């Protein structure tokens, strides 16, 4: 046993001498005194660093500046009918012609035959050489007063036989067959804006004679539109304002709306009368 201890101390002495000569720090070793020797090496723990404080950055509030830009609304100078995007209620009168709920003239009346149905109002001559114009009107409801309204829009589509220019037009401000205003086309594609009082045609502020409209007129179908904007009446064919339009507004003789025609067959569709543009 003594011999074993001497050998152990001798080995420890050589290990210490070798570590010092190499300039390295000796490792601490612990030897068990039991019959079976175990060598345990203790490694030094790394130094514990103090916890770093969370880096806080000062947030500089940004001050937003609001710039108000005043946009000047320029008046519309286009030659097409104006429309408004307002969602306000606007009284309207429509003629879908699915039924005759509005009370249009129907059946054989004078030299013409009038028929409502299938989405259109058709007028056909019964007497080929008649000199009369067809004439059919209804009264607008009380809430749609064309004389009281500062703005209104009237429009409809007019159809003819294949290859023909529709000959007829739109009646407005109608009191009876002797007092009314009309916006008409003839078979030559000419246009007339007519004011009739007591059966006489006047041209004091609207030309009564047919003239070239200055816009394209189509065969088979054309859309006629009338707009009042303040003190002016504007007239359009296929969304293009005709020559010499607008005209000054004068008191209308009545509050009726309707159609007239002179061709063998003419049909009308999509009639609307709306307060506003």
GISUL-V297062 format. One record per helix or strand of 3 or more residues. SS is the DSSP state (H for helix, E for strand). FROM is the first residue (numbers start at 1). LEN is the number of residues. Records with the same first field share a line. If there is no record, write none. Layout:
SS: FROM-LEN  FROM-LEN
This chain:
H: 2-20
E: 29-3  39-3  92-4  107-3  112-6  120-6  134-6  151-10  168-9  179-7  190-8  200-3  221-9  232-6  256-6  265-11
